[in-house]
Amino acid sequence: MVVTYKDWHEMLPFALHGYRTSVHTSTGATPFSLVYGMEAVLPIEVEIPSMRVLMEAKLTEAEWCQNRYDQLNLIEEKHLTAL
């Protein structure tokens, strides 16, 4: 896909998401957190939970490590299957 200036409307949601979830120096917070009172969770963090998401789930460190190790192994298996 060739990106031209005529395709700006297709990239607008990505630009707005980046703007709304980045910390601004004038306020020291993201616009999203100022409106909703919490940080935004990226869609990929739901699929492959990050440390922040897992802390909300109140997992122990050992459970988190085991979950993360399992996820990394699953990713490696998917890579090998793709090859």
C-alpha angles and dihedrals in degrees: 000000000000114000114217134168088263090066095062093113091061092054096044097090091053092049092048092049090051092048094047095048100044122093114250118213094219093062102018090227141077120264088237092057092047091054101038102025095236139068120268118256113221117228091241090057089063092053095042106021116226125214090264093055092045092050088057089052089055097231121167118246092253092052091048092050092049092048092048093048090050091050092050091050090050091052091050090050090051090051092051092047090051091052 
